[in-house]
Amino acid sequence: MIPAVKAKLLEGKKGLVVGIANENSIAWGCAKAFRAFGAELAVTYLNDKAKKYVEPLARALEAPIVMPLDVGTPGQMEAVFERIAKDWGKLDFVVHSIAFSPKEALQGRVVDVSRDGFLTTMDVSCWTFIRMAHLAEPLMRKGGTLFTMTYYGSQMVVKNYNIMGVAKAALESAVRYIAAELGPKGIRVHAISPGPLATRAASGIPEFDALLDKAKAKAPARSLVSIEDVGVATAFLAHGNTRMKRKAYEKEMRKLQVELCHLQDWVKDKGARVVVVFEGRDAAGKGGTIKAITERVSPRVFRIVALPAPSDREKTQLFLQRYVERFPAAGEIVIFDRSWYNRAGVEYVMGFCTEEQHRRFLELCPQIEKYIVEGGITLIKIWLEVGKEEQERRFAARIDDPLRQWKLSPMDVESYRRWYDFSKARDLMLEATDSKHAPWYLVRSDDKRRARLNCIAHLLKSIPHKKVVRAKVKLPKRSDKGKYDDQSTLNGRKFVPETY
């Protein structure tokens, strides 16, 4: 049974958990916590014998990806990551919770370990983590977290831990090097050392019960952590702070805004007509994204349309009439901060239109958009998807911030209360209007900076354009004809006080 947790810290995140053998596995404790905090999981099982134990646990996790993974079988590890790339296209975290040493190597002295025993121990217990980090890196384009499990037998001599202590020391060293290499990409790397736990893997260590008793006696609370404790701590670390840093954001934004200026020149030169529709829940970040797009371009080319509620006269018009009359002429890009899709969202949820009007809108909208596109207008539709907890955080910030209180209307408060009504309305809208000629593109916007960059990059990609060659401007020499002291004539005029 996966416990219910109110705070979905990992909502929207996807991760791979390797090492679940049964309900006593550390990997199972981690997987339960990740799922409880809202993450979607891929899990693996060792072989057909382990499959019957792992599959029921995978069902409890609602894991959409369940695959065999024997790290000793060539290609299986790669197959798991290929499946994740195909189904998800990204990866936010990996839990590596596997270790193995042949019995004769684990139970004998380190100085007596055979070469094969040493290589097998190091291969499974250390190299596999290095390999998983390599395979995960390209899927963690927005950063992520890599976890592996270690033990203090790596730092000090623990009776009967033997060659595994050497392997864990190598593993911890690998963690430090991988962290240094992947850290600049926002990928964090952790070695979790929970202490001795009664797991299946630990049962191969001689006199392990005595080791447990000794550890309990030394612990201040006279008790050891549970796999659930390890899971919650690991899940907390997976949450992290993956928001894009300001310096990196500004650097990328500068590049994209230069390209937007090139797009602007091309649109004017070719007489192109573009409509960009931004939709999403309240506090999804539409205004900030539009501001980022238009910050460095001409308002005569990039026009923003943010219509208020319709007037009594507009209510008697065709529904799309007040939007169509604001469509672009040649050489213009019109950005709608909310659009005719109000009918599919706020009007439908808040009861401002009838069920029949809503049904008719969803039925006719794709046909009208096809007419718009066939008329030569480029139509780009973007839905900003903000998470439940992030929307709550943004609303709470607006309550106390005098610079943002104007953003919090009674309608916003009511929309906050009706989260799932808006979710259903969104789903109906996407199902009916995500057409081949005018597709919807979704952007997760919990991280505003990444969302803005992703939106602008998508916008630029959606309008094929080239840099227009412009003659370089050369300032002419100023004429001194009629020269006089043009500052003295301002004496006695009213200047704004220089308070700053």
C-alpha positions in Angstrom: 0.0 0.0 0.0 1.5 3.3 -1.0 0.8 6.0 1.6 -1.1 9.2 0.6 0.9 12.3 1.0 -0.6 15.8 0.6 2.5 17.5 -0.6 3.2 16.3 -4.1 6.8 17.4 -4.1 7.8 15.3 -7.0 4.7 15.8 -9.2 5.6 15.7 -12.8 8.9 14.0 -12.2 9.9 10.6 -13.7 12.5 8.3 -12.3 14.1 4.9 -12.5 14.4 2.6 -9.5 16.8 -0.3 -9.8 17.1 -2.9 -7.1 13.7 -3.9 -5.9 13.7 -7.5 -4.9 10.9 -7.7 -2.3 9.1 -5.6 0.3 12.3 -5.4 2.5 14.4 -3.9 -0.2 15.8 -0.4 0.3 14.8 0.3 -3.3 11.2 -0.5 -2.4 11.3 2.0 0.5 12.6 4.6 -2.0 10.0 3.7 -4.6 7.1 4.0 -2.2 8.2 7.4 -1.1 8.8 8.7 -4.6 5.4 7.5 -5.7 3.7 9.0 -2.6 5.3 12.3 -3.4 3.8 12.2 -6.9 6.6 10.9 -9.1 6.0 8.4 -12.0 8.3 5.4 -11.8 10.0 2.8 -14.0 11.2 -0.3 -12.1 13.2 -3.3 -12.9 13.5 -6.9 -11.8 16.5 -9.2 -11.9 15.1 -12.3 -13.6 12.0 -14.4 -14.1 12.3 -15.7 -10.6 12.3 -12.2 -9.2 9.5 -11.1 -11.5 6.7 -12.7 -9.5 7.8 -10.8 -6.4 8.4 -7.4 -8.2 5.4 -7.2 -10.5 2.8 -6.9 -7.6 4.9 -4.1 -6.2 5.1 -2.4 -9.5 1.3 -2.5 -9.8 1.1 -0.9 -6.4 3.4 1.8 -7.7 1.3 2.2 -10.9 4.6 1.9 -12.7 4.1 2.2 -16.5 7.5 0.8 -17.2 8.5 -2.6 -15.8 11.5 -4.3 -17.4 14.1 -7.0 -16.7 17.5 -5.9 -15.8 20.4 -8.2 -15.0 23.4 -6.0 -15.2 25.5 -9.0 -16.2 23.5 -9.5 -19.4 24.8 -7.3 -22.2 22.3 -4.8 -23.6 19.7 -5.0 -20.9 20.8 -1.8 -19.1 20.8 0.0 -22.4 17.3 -1.4 -23.3 15.8 0.1 -20.1 17.1 3.6 -20.9 16.1 3.3 -24.5 12.5 2.5 -23.4 12.5 5.5 -21.0 13.8 7.8 -23.8 11.1 6.5 -26.1 8.2 6.7 -23.6 9.2 9.7 -21.5 11.9 11.5 -23.4 13.4 12.6 -20.0 14.5 11.3 -16.6 14.6 13.2 -13.4 16.2 10.7 -11.0 17.8 7.3 -10.9 18.1 5.1 -7.8 20.9 2.5 -8.1 20.4 0.1 -5.2 22.3 -3.0 -6.3 25.5 -4.7 -5.1 26.9 -8.2 -5.4 29.9 -10.2 -4.6 30.5 -14.0 -5.1 30.1 -15.8 -1.8 33.7 -16.9 -1.6 34.9 -13.3 -2.2 32.5 -11.7 0.3 33.1 -14.2 3.1 36.9 -14.5 2.6 39.7 -12.2 3.4 40.4 -9.3 1.1 44.0 -10.5 0.5 42.6 -13.9 -0.7 40.1 -12.5 -3.2 40.5 -13.9 -6.7 40.7 -11.7 -9.7 37.3 -12.9 -11.0 35.8 -12.3 -7.6 37.2 -8.8 -7.4 36.1 -7.9 -10.9 32.6 -9.2 -10.4 32.2 -7.3 -7.1 33.5 -4.1 -8.6 31.5 -4.5 -11.9 28.1 -5.0 -10.3 28.6 -2.8 -7.2 30.4 0.2 -8.7 30.7 0.2 -12.5 27.0 -0.3 -13.1 26.4 3.0 -11.3 28.9 4.7 -13.5 27.2 3.2 -16.6 23.8 4.3 -15.5 25.0 7.8 -14.9 26.3 7.8 -18.5 23.0 6.6 -19.9 21.0 9.0 -17.7 23.0 12.1 -18.6 21.4 12.8 -22.0 17.9 12.3 -20.5 18.5 14.9 -17.7 18.7 18.0 -19.9 17.0 20.0 -17.2 19.1 18.5 -14.4 18.3 15.6 -12.2 19.5 13.4 -9.4 21.5 10.2 -9.2 21.4 8.0 -6.1 23.4 5.0 -5.1 23.4 3.1 -1.8 26.6 2.7 0.2 27.7 1.7 3.7 30.2 2.9 6.3 32.3 -0.2 5.6 33.8 1.9 2.9 35.3 4.3 5.5 36.3 1.8 8.2 36.9 -1.9 8.6 33.7 -3.7 9.5 34.0 -7.3 10.4 32.8 -9.6 7.6 32.1 -6.8 5.1 35.5 -7.6 3.5 35.7 -7.0 -0.3 32.4 -5.2 -0.4 34.0 -2.4 1.7 36.5 -2.0 -1.0 33.8 -1.9 -3.7 31.8 0.7 -1.7 34.9 2.9 -1.2 35.3 2.8 -5.0 31.7 3.6 -5.4 31.9 6.7 -3.2 34.9 7.9 -5.0 33.0 7.5 -8.3 30.2 9.5 -6.8 32.5 12.4 -6.1 34.0 12.4 -9.6 30.6 12.0 -11.3 29.2 14.9 -9.2 32.1 17.1 -10.3 31.6 16.2 -14.0 27.8 16.4 -14.1 27.2 19.1 -11.5 27.6 22.0 -14.0 24.6 20.5 -15.9 22.4 20.6 -12.8 22.7 16.9 -12.1 23.3 16.1 -8.5 24.9 12.8 -7.3 24.3 11.3 -3.9 25.6 8.2 -2.1 23.1 7.3 0.7 24.5 5.5 3.7 21.6 4.4 5.9 23.5 2.0 8.1 22.8 -1.7 8.4 19.3 -2.9 7.4 17.8 -6.4 7.3 17.6 -6.7 3.5 17.9 -9.8 1.3 21.3 -8.5 0.1 22.6 -8.2 3.6 21.7 -11.8 4.5 24.8 -12.9 2.7 27.1 -11.2 5.2 28.2 -13.6 8.0 27.0 -12.8 11.5 24.8 -10.0 10.2 22.4 -10.3 13.1 25.2 -9.5 15.5 26.2 -6.5 13.3 22.6 -5.2 13.6 22.5 -5.6 17.4 25.8 -3.8 17.7 24.6 -0.9 15.5 21.4 -0.6 17.6 23.4 -0.5 20.8 25.6 2.3 19.5 22.7 4.4 18.0 21.5 7.3 20.3 17.9 6.2 19.9 18.8 2.6 20.3 17.1 1.8 17.0 17.9 1.7 13.3 16.3 3.5 10.4 13.7 1.8 8.3 13.5 1.5 4.5 10.7 4.0 4.7 13.0 6.5 6.5 15.6 6.0 3.8 12.9 6.5 1.1 11.6 9.7 2.5 15.1 11.2 2.9 16.0 10.2 -0.7 12.7 11.6 -2.1 13.4 14.9 -0.4 16.9 15.0 -2.0 15.3 14.2 -5.4 13.1 17.3 -5.1 16.1 19.6 -4.8 16.1 23.0 -6.3 16.2 22.5 -10.0 15.0 25.9 -10.9 17.2 27.6 -13.5 19.8 30.0 -12.1 19.4 33.7 -13.1 22.8 34.0 -14.7 22.2 31.0 -17.0 18.6 32.2 -17.7 19.7 35.7 -18.7 22.5 34.3 -21.0 20.0 32.1 -22.9 17.3 34.7 -22.9 19.7 37.2 -24.6 20.4 34.7 -27.4 16.7 34.0 -28.0 15.7 37.7 -27.9 18.4 38.5 -30.6 16.8 35.7 -32.7 13.3 37.3 -32.0 14.6 40.5 -33.5 15.7 38.6 -36.6 12.3 37.0 -36.7 10.7 40.5 -36.5 12.7 41.7 -39.5 11.8 38.6 -41.5 8.0 38.9 -40.7 8.1 42.6 -41.8 10.1 41.7 -45.0 7.9 38.8 -46.0 4.6 40.3 -44.9 3.9 37.3 -42.8 0.9 37.0 -40.5 1.2 35.1 -37.2 -1.2 34.5 -34.3 0.1 33.1 -31.1 -2.4 31.9 -28.5 -1.4 31.6 -24.8 -3.7 29.6 -22.6 -3.4 28.0 -19.1 -4.7 28.2 -15.6 -4.4 31.4 -13.6 -0.9 32.0 -12.3 0.5 29.7 -15.0 3.0 32.4 -16.2 1.3 33.6 -19.4 1.9 37.3 -18.7 5.6 36.9 -17.8 6.2 34.7 -20.9 4.6 37.2 -23.2 6.6 40.1 -21.6 9.8 38.1 -22.2 8.8 37.6 -25.9 8.0 41.3 -26.5 10.6 43.0 -24.3 13.1 43.7 -27.0 10.9 43.9 -30.1 8.7 46.5 -31.7 5.1 46.8 -30.3 4.1 47.7 -33.9 5.1 44.2 -35.1 4.5 42.1 -31.9 1.0 43.2 -30.8 -0.4 41.9 -27.5 -4.2 41.4 -27.2 -5.6 40.8 -23.7 -9.3 41.4 -23.9 -11.5 42.2 -20.9 -14.9 40.6 -20.4 -17.1 41.2 -23.4 -19.3 44.3 -23.4 -23.1 44.1 -23.7 -22.7 44.9 -27.4 -20.0 42.3 -27.9 -22.2 39.7 -26.2 -24.6 40.0 -29.2 -21.9 39.4 -31.8 -20.6 36.2 -33.2 -18.5 34.7 -30.4 -15.2 34.9 -32.4 -15.9 38.3 -33.9 -14.1 40.4 -31.3 -11.0 38.2 -31.6 -11.0 38.0 -35.4 -11.1 41.8 -35.8 -7.8 41.9 -34.0 -6.0 39.4 -36.3 -2.7 40.5 -37.9 -2.2 42.4 -41.1 0.9 41.7 -43.2 4.1 42.0 -41.2 2.5 41.5 -37.7 2.6 38.9 -35.0 -0.5 39.1 -32.7 -0.1 37.4 -29.3 -3.4 36.6 -27.5 -3.1 36.6 -23.7 -6.1 34.3 -23.4 -8.2 33.9 -26.5 -11.4 32.4 -27.9 -10.5 29.4 -25.8 -12.1 31.2 -22.9 -15.3 29.5 -24.0 -13.6 26.1 -23.4 -12.2 27.1 -20.0 -13.4 29.9 -17.7 -16.8 30.4 -19.4 -17.6 26.7 -19.3 -16.4 26.1 -15.8 -17.9 29.3 -14.3 -21.2 28.9 -16.0 -20.9 31.9 -18.3 -22.0 29.8 -21.3 -24.4 26.9 -21.7 -23.5 23.3 -22.2 -24.8 23.6 -25.8 -22.6 26.7 -26.5 -19.6 24.8 -25.1 -20.3 21.7 -27.2 -20.8 23.8 -30.3 -17.6 25.7 -29.7 -15.5 22.5 -29.4 -17.2 21.1 -32.5 -16.7 24.2 -34.7 -13.3 25.5 -33.4 -11.1 23.1 -35.4 -13.0 24.0 -38.6 -12.6 27.7 -38.0 -8.9 27.3 -37.2 -8.4 25.3 -40.4 -10.0 28.2 -42.3 -7.6 30.6 -40.5 -4.5 28.5 -41.4 -5.6 28.0 -45.0 -6.0 31.7 -45.3 -2.2 32.1 -44.8 -2.0 32.8 -41.1 0.5 30.9 -39.0 -1.4 29.8 -35.9 0.6 28.7 -32.8 -1.2 27.5 -29.7 0.6 27.1 -26.4 -0.8 25.8 -23.1 1.2 26.6 -20.0 0.7 23.8 -17.4 1.4 24.8 -13.8 1.3 22.3 -11.0 -1.2 22.4 -8.2 1.3 23.2 -5.4 3.1 25.8 -7.5 -0.1 27.6 -8.3 -1.0 27.6 -4.6 2.5 29.1 -3.9 2.1 31.8 -6.5 -1.4 32.7 -5.2 -0.2 32.9 -1.7 2.7 35.2 -2.8 0.2 37.5 -4.5 -1.9 38.0 -1.3 0.9 39.8 0.6 2.8 41.4 -2.2 1.5 44.9 -3.1 3.2 44.7 -6.5 1.2 41.6 -7.4 -2.1 42.0 -5.5 -3.8 43.4 -8.6 -3.2 40.0 -10.3 -5.5 38.3 -7.7 -9.1 38.8 -8.7 -12.3 37.1 -7.2 -12.4 35.0 -10.4 -8.8 33.8 -9.8 -9.7 32.8 -6.2 -12.8 30.9 -7.5 -10.7 29.1 -10.2 -8.2 28.1 -7.5 -11.1 26.3 -5.6 -12.2 24.5 -8.8 -8.9 22.9 -9.7 -10.3 19.6 -11.0 -13.2 21.3 -12.9 -10.6 23.3 -14.8 -8.6 20.1 -15.3 -11.6 18.3 -16.9 -12.3 21.4 -19.1 -8.7 21.4 -20.2 -8.8 17.7 -21.1 -12.0 18.2 -23.1 -10.5 21.2 -24.9 -7.3 19.4 -25.9 -9.2 16.3 -27.0 -11.5 18.3 -29.3 -9.1 21.0 -30.7 -5.6 19.4 -30.8 -5.7 19.1 -34.6 -3.1 18.4 -37.3 -3.5 21.9 -38.8 -3.5 23.7 -35.4 -1.9 21.5 -32.7 -1.6 22.3 -29.1 1.9 22.4 -27.5 2.1 22.1 -23.7 4.8 23.7 -21.6 5.3 22.9 -17.9 5.7 26.2 -16.2 6.5 25.4 -12.5 10.0 26.8 -13.4 9.1 30.2 -15.0 12.5 30.8 -16.4 12.7 27.4 -18.2 9.1 27.8 -19.4 9.8 31.2 -21.0 12.9 30.0 -22.7 11.1 26.9 -24.0 8.2 28.9 -25.3 10.4 31.3 -27.2 12.5 28.5 -28.6 9.3 26.8 -29.8 8.0 30.0 -31.3 11.2 30.6 -33.2 11.2 27.0 -34.4 7.5 27.1 -35.5 8.1 30.1 -37.8 10.9 29.1 -40.3 12.8 32.3 -41.0 16.1 33.7 -42.1 18.2 36.6 -41.0 17.3 39.6 -43.2 20.5 41.3 -44.4 20.3 45.0 -43.5 22.5 47.8 -44.7 24.8 48.9 -41.8 23.7 52.3 -40.5 26.3 55.0 -40.5 25.6 58.2 -38.5 26.0 61.3 -40.7 28.1 64.3 -39.6 26.1 66.8 -37.6 25.7 70.2 -39.2 26.9 73.3 -37.2 24.7 75.5 -39.3 22.6 77.7 -37.0 24.7 76.7 -34.0 23.7 78.3 -30.6 23.6 77.5 -26.9 20.5 75.3 -26.9 20.7 74.6 -23.1 20.6 78.2 -21.9 17.1 78.5 -23.5 15.8 75.9 -21.0 16.7 78.0 -17.9 13.6 78.8 -15.9 11.6 75.8 -17.3 10.1 73.3 -14.9 12.2 70.2 -14.5 11.2 67.1 -12.6 13.0 67.2 -9.2 16.1 65.0 -9.2 15.1 62.9 -6.2 17.4 60.0 -7.3 
